Amino acid sequence: MTRTWNVRTVTDAAQVRIATARLAAACGVTTVERTRLVTALTAQLRQRLTKGGEWKVGAGVSLSPRGGELHIEVTPAKRRPDDRQPPWRASVPCAEDADVSGTDPADDDPTALAEALFGADEDAALLLDRLDEQESLVAFHREELHQTNQGVLALHAELDAAGRAQRELFDAEQKARREAENARGRLTFLADASAALTASLNHEAIVRLLPTLLVPRYARTVDVWLFDDVDDALRGGPRPAAAVLAARRGRPQYAADHPGNLPGVDDQPASALDSGRPLLCIPLLTRRAPQGVLTLSPPDQRWDADDAVMLIELTRRASIALEHARRFEHNRDIAETLQRALLTELPTADGLSLAARYLPATRGLNIGGDWYDAIRQPDGSLITVVGDVTGHGLHAAVMMSQLRTALRAYAVDGSSPGRLLTRLHEFLHRLRLDLYATAVIARIPPDGDTLTWAAAGHPPPVLRDPDGRVHTLDDKPGAMLGIPLEQEIGDHTVALPPGSTLALYTDGLVERRAQGIDPGIRRLADALGGFGAAELDADLESSADRLLNPLLSDSEHDDDVCLLLCHVHGRPPRQRARQP
């Protein structure tokens, strides 16, 4: 079905509009779609009538298995060459059961026109009802949107509050982290500084170390005031009054023009010696009395409480280190004095020279165990001995003196070196002490032709022949003296021609931790072989010094060093000629 109308005037346009509405109604087009179609057609016709001319409106219905469609087209009645505007077309779906066969709108029938207008009013009323429904829906959705917006605003407020709380927690966490890092830094510094302080046994080195540790991180200036007793706090030049109070009261003092409010610290007025600078005076306490005062000035304006607590703890540890260093130095001096007092003056003998050297350890309290001795026996033989008591300090020095005394007593009856060591072993074993000893004993007869020697756990003697060859006398030695073992130590003999030199020594001369003892013995043998016979005959004392120099070139040794040289002089040519 196809309909065509020509439109020249507004009346024609109104009739076409009505006819289109009736045709759409007859096709079963829904009210909303029909209203939209008529409205769009009216707008197009109004636009074209404004331009003038005659326009043709065509309407048609196309059918298909899926249903029909109503097509509307507006084109010029006569196409002009300069008219480039495309036709206007619109399509709306029809109802499946629509019957449009008898639809023929009468343009000049008043009744039909009235019915069309009435139908248009019905459509308009229905559209208004639909618009009311839509308006209600829009109002409902607007209310829902308002409620949603209110919820979103409330959610934003909660999120903002949660964000603020999270930022506050983050700030608190960062603050706690910084405080933990600062505390960890203080503990690390305290541990490292304590290790450095306790590593030294020299109180002067500890005093020099304190400013190096504290400046500039925890102090701008550091002054260490040491005294021997409490009365020294009143002497020694001008000192801050807070330092004197710290020495007298045994409590830390803070001197400044404002309160320090530091835990465990008394506040005092600013020092008259330096009123513009705060001072923290901490006593160096011992178990008996203060041994000094540590005076600090802050790196900035003042210390915080945690730094002050750390400084007080560091001072306490420094005080313990100083006390241990002083006690160590005191015991070392006593042990060294005792040992040197017990060392023997070497006897003189015809045709035989003796030279001995004793050097205390340069590191640690390793004094007191090494000793040497030379004893004349009734038959004129000379007993030479070098020994080493395990352990160090006063206990070892006392044990060394007991062994020396016992050996001198046993040597009176003319016993051999092996027998003397066996008796020393029994003597030390009966004492049941925690200390043991090593020793080597050599016996040189009056004629000096044969050397008898024995060793108990000691480094082997080194013998230089007149021609410069050096032998290590490493025949089987006995075990250490004093161990819980019954043993009979045997003697060994070797020829001792004139011009020979025997070296007895302790392990401190040849043993180094990084190398062991064997390389040191070889170095000793090489050094002894490098001497000429004339040098040893002329001055054995100087030879002993020259022998020590290459072996102790590092100048730092952990143990005592003991060396005993025995040199048999070469016989004059006339005397040698008389020998068979």
Buried (B, 14 or more C-beta within 10 A) or exposed (E): BEBEBEBEEEEBBBBBBBBBBBBBBBBBBBBBBBBBBBEBBBEBBEEBBEEEEBBBBBBBBEEEEEBBBBBBBBBBEEEEEEEEEEEBEBEBBBEEEBEBEEBEBEBEEEEBBEBBEEBBEEBBEBBEEEEEEEEEEEEEEEEEEEEEEEEEEEEEEEEEEEEEEEEEEEEEEEEEEEEEEBEEEBEEBBEEBBEBBBEBBEBEEBBEBBBEBBBEEBBEBBBBBBBEEBEBBEEEEEBBBBBBBBBBEEBBBBBBEEEBEBEEBBBBEBBEBEEEBBBBBBBBBBEEBBBBBBBBBBBEEBBEEBBBBBBBBBBBBBBBBBBBBBBBBEBBEBBBEBBEEBBBEBEEBEBBBBBBBBBBBBEEBBBBBBBBBBBEBEEEBBBBBBBBBBBBBBBBBBBBBBBBEBBBEBBEEEBBBBBBBBBBBBBBBEEEBEBBBBBBBBBBBBEBEEBBBBBBBBBBBBBBBBEEEBBBBEBEBBBBBBBEEEBEBBBBEBEBBBBBBBBBBBBBBBBBEEEEEEEBBBBBBEBBBBBEBEEBBEBBEEBBEBBBEEBBEEEEBBBBBBBBBBBBBBBEEEEEEEEE
